[in-house]
């Protein structure tokens, strides 16, 4: 794979074709800490393979895909989105951290 700047997009497409597939491309969750000790989180979803028209998955539901409280910590979760929306595991994990439970 060429490393020249002009071939950057070509290289990205080639790498995606080589490595990304429905078998290895899944949910990504991230918790970040800023220089000001503020936290944020984000979650992507790989629901495209099993998407039902009109269904909203767990990623945009606060506490299901991810949750942060800058005082206690943050969590991101992945798994069966329909189950996660019922129990908000990221919210629960951060709540428990706030009660002194180790992550």
Buried (B, 14 or more C-beta within 10 A) or exposed (E): EEEEEEEEEEEEEEEEEEEEEEEEBEBBBEBEEEEEEEBEBEBBBBBEEEEEEEEEBBBEBEBBBBBBBEEBBBBBBBEEBEEBBEEBBBBBBBBBBEEEEEE
